[in-house]
Amino acid sequence: MKIALNGASGFTGRLAVAELARRGIDAVLVGRDPERLRAAAAGTGFEVRIADIGDQDALRSAFGDVDAVVNTAGPFARLGAPVVRAAIAAEAHYVDTTGEQQYISDVFGAFASAAADAGVTIVPAMADDGGPSDFIGHLVGEAAGTVDVMTAALWYRDGGFSRGTLRSLDPDLLFDGALRYENGGWTTYAEPSRLSWRFPGAADAVRVGKAALPPVVTVPRHVPVRSMEGLLGGSFDQLTGGIEPAFIDSLPEGPDDAQRRQSKWTICVEAVTSAGRAAFGEVEGTDGYGKTAVIAVEAARRLVVNGANAGVLAPSQAFDPESFLGFLSGHGVRWLVTEG
Ligand SMILES: NC(=O)c1ccc[n+]([C@@H]2O[C@H](COP(=O)([O-])OP(=O)(O)OC[C@H]3O[C@@H](n4cnc5c(N)ncnc54)[C@H](OP(=O)(O)O)[C@@H]3O)[C@@H](O)[C@H]2O)c1
């Protein structure tokens, strides 16, 4: 098995390099900057291939002999589509680490038939938010039966964001432009259904706001729901007006190792049936960036080893949700589904 890692020189990319090496998976590291790529490859023996995302031929040839592509180069709204296109042209499976809801939705719209024709599987959003939230959403949906209203809530804390994440947070899309699923389609909407959420382990209810979460555009593809929305916990006042690019450039590349490892993430999903029956799911872990690397590499490995239907798939359409969450349990991720 050979996996291409595009964006290997970035903060998340380098964690994925370490994970590929730890798993003993043969990889080629792809990016635009030879020096940064060689530094990322140091000590691994991985081959380095130079391709700017603006150069479609170079990308396709960099992916020419690989079984799957892991893409960690964001912002995905700007950089993602050419990489998906090149993976399809090279007949390689594809996963990425995006959390950008509109981009995920666009990938389904733009690439479903090309991926099916090429016989490859494309799974966007295999990061610490998109993968686990989709899996737990699937299991909660199964527990509830026919779901009327599903709500996903995400809470990050005690960590910090990488420059790449801050560059990918478009406040217009993340907050006002958040999509909700409603009667068979996705639309923007005015107000969230609630303003606080009781996350497990939190002493008090946490303030939440409407947010463009990945599961809202993936879960309704495999769980029959009438309505679904996403909520983000915590205070995001500094983000709502956007962050000056020059300020982001002045920040460190990402949290240091200690900060990164102590960061925590929790995802809750609630499903209520029209009869008023409820089911709940929670999944939580630490080290969101480290877990993202683990999730993306395992997803690519599973696509190559186990296969999945060709096309663009939600995580739970490509992988067995219980099996993938079980794998993550081995990395300290805790998850639970209960019926109320
Ligand atoms: N949803 C989640 O939970 C989650 C978790 C982790 C990461 N992410 C997402 O993953 C993405 C990466 O984050 P990060 O912190 O790793 O960012 P980063 O450190 O800025 O890395 C970005 C990568 O993209 C590469 N790149 C940028 N423009 C390119 C171009 N024109 N051609 C080729 N390569 C190019 C960079 O190459 P250079 O080194 O040459 O600049 C670098 O390797 C972000 O969108 C982030 O939001 C999401």
The ligand as an SDF file (V2000), in Angstrom:
LIG
                    3D

 48 52  0  0  0  0  0  0  0  0999 V2000
  -11.6280   19.9680   11.3210 N   0  0  0  0  0  0  0  0  0  0  0  0
  -10.6260   19.6630   12.0620 C   0  0  0  0  0  0  0  0  0  0  0  0
  -10.8480   19.1700   13.1160 O   0  0  0  0  0  0  0  0  0  0  0  0
   -9.2150   19.8880   11.5650 C   0  0  0  0  0  0  0  0  0  0  0  0
   -8.1410   19.3760   12.2780 C   0  0  0  0  0  0  0  0  0  0  0  0
   -6.8620   19.5980   11.7770 C   0  0  0  0  0  0  0  0  0  0  0  0
   -6.6750   20.3320   10.6120 C   0  0  0  0  0  0  0  0  0  0  0  0
   -7.7500   20.8120    9.9580 N   0  0  0  0  0  0  0  0  0  0  0  0
   -7.5910   21.5990    8.7090 C   0  0  0  0  0  0  0  0  0  0  0  0
   -6.4670   21.1280    7.9770 O   0  0  0  0  0  0  0  0  0  0  0  0
   -5.8990   22.2130    7.2450 C   0  0  0  0  0  0  0  0  0  0  0  0
   -4.4230   22.2740    7.5200 C   0  0  0  0  0  0  0  0  0  0  0  0
   -4.1960   22.7720    8.8070 O   0  0  0  0  0  0  0  0  0  0  0  0
   -2.6960   23.0280    9.2700 P   0  0  0  0  0  0  0  0  0  0  0  0
   -2.7440   23.5380   10.6290 O   0  0  0  0  0  0  0  0  0  0  0  0
   -1.8900   21.8220    8.9780 O   0  0  0  0  0  0  0  0  0  0  0  0
   -2.2690   24.2060    8.2440 O   0  0  0  0  0  0  0  0  0  0  0  0
   -0.8340   24.6430    7.7740 P   0  0  0  0  0  0  0  0  0  0  0  0
    0.1930   24.3400    8.8110 O   0  0  0  0  0  0  0  0  0  0  0  0
   -0.9620   26.0350    7.2880 O   0  0  0  0  0  0  0  0  0  0  0  0
   -0.5230   23.6990    6.5150 O   0  0  0  0  0  0  0  0  0  0  0  0
   -1.0670   23.9580    5.2520 C   0  0  0  0  0  0  0  0  0  0  0  0
   -0.3940   23.0590    4.2360 C   0  0  0  0  0  0  0  0  0  0  0  0
   -0.9240   23.3760    2.9490 O   0  0  0  0  0  0  0  0  0  0  0  0
    0.1770   23.5820    2.0720 C   0  0  0  0  0  0  0  0  0  0  0  0
   -0.1460   24.5160    0.9850 N   0  0  0  0  0  0  0  0  0  0  0  0
   -0.6850   25.7390    1.0810 C   0  0  0  0  0  0  0  0  0  0  0  0
   -0.8170   26.2750   -0.1510 N   0  0  0  0  0  0  0  0  0  0  0  0
   -0.3330   25.3490   -1.0300 C   0  0  0  0  0  0  0  0  0  0  0  0
   -0.1930   25.3120   -2.4300 C   0  0  0  0  0  0  0  0  0  0  0  0
   -0.5590   26.3180   -3.2250 N   0  0  0  0  0  0  0  0  0  0  0  0
    0.3370   24.2010   -3.0070 N   0  0  0  0  0  0  0  0  0  0  0  0
    0.7300   23.1590   -2.2520 C   0  0  0  0  0  0  0  0  0  0  0  0
    0.6170   23.1370   -0.8900 N   0  0  0  0  0  0  0  0  0  0  0  0
    0.0980   24.2250   -0.3090 C   0  0  0  0  0  0  0  0  0  0  0  0
    1.2610   24.1780    2.9520 C   0  0  0  0  0  0  0  0  0  0  0  0
    2.5180   24.0940    2.3060 O   0  0  0  0  0  0  0  0  0  0  0  0
    3.7820   25.0060    2.7540 P   0  0  0  0  0  0  0  0  0  0  0  0
    4.4020   24.2740    3.9140 O   0  0  0  0  0  0  0  0  0  0  0  0
    4.6300   24.9960    1.5520 O   0  0  0  0  0  0  0  0  0  0  0  0
    3.2540   26.3480    3.1300 O   0  0  0  0  0  0  0  0  0  0  0  0
    1.1280   23.2730    4.1640 C   0  0  0  0  0  0  0  0  0  0  0  0
    1.7550   22.0370    3.9320 O   0  0  0  0  0  0  0  0  0  0  0  0
   -6.6840   23.4690    7.6670 C   0  0  0  0  0  0  0  0  0  0  0  0
   -7.6780   23.7190    6.7140 O   0  0  0  0  0  0  0  0  0  0  0  0
   -7.3180   23.0660    8.9820 C   0  0  0  0  0  0  0  0  0  0  0  0
   -8.5020   23.7600    9.2710 O   0  0  0  0  0  0  0  0  0  0  0  0
   -9.0100   20.6100   10.4100 C   0  0  0  0  0  0  0  0  0  0  0  0
  1  2  1  0
  2  3  2  0
  2  4  1  0
  4  5  1  0
  4 48  2  0
  5  6  2  0
  6  7  1  0
  7  8  2  0
  8  9  1  0
  8 48  1  0
  9 10  1  0
  9 46  1  0
 10 11  1  0
 11 12  1  0
 11 44  1  0
 12 13  1  0
 13 14  1  0
 14 15  2  0
 14 16  1  0
 14 17  1  0
 17 18  1  0
 18 19  2  0
 18 20  1  0
 18 21  1  0
 21 22  1  0
 22 23  1  0
 23 24  1  0
 23 42  1  0
 24 25  1  0
 25 26  1  0
 25 36  1  0
 26 27  1  0
 26 35  1  0
 27 28  2  0
 28 29  1  0
 29 30  1  0
 29 35  2  0
 30 31  1  0
 30 32  2  0
 32 33  1  0
 33 34  2  0
 34 35  1  0
 36 37  1  0
 36 42  1  0
 37 38  1  0
 38 39  2  0
 38 40  1  0
 38 41  1  0
 42 43  1  0
 44 45  1  0
 44 46  1  0
 46 47  1  0
M  CHG  2   8   1  16  -1
M  END
$$$$
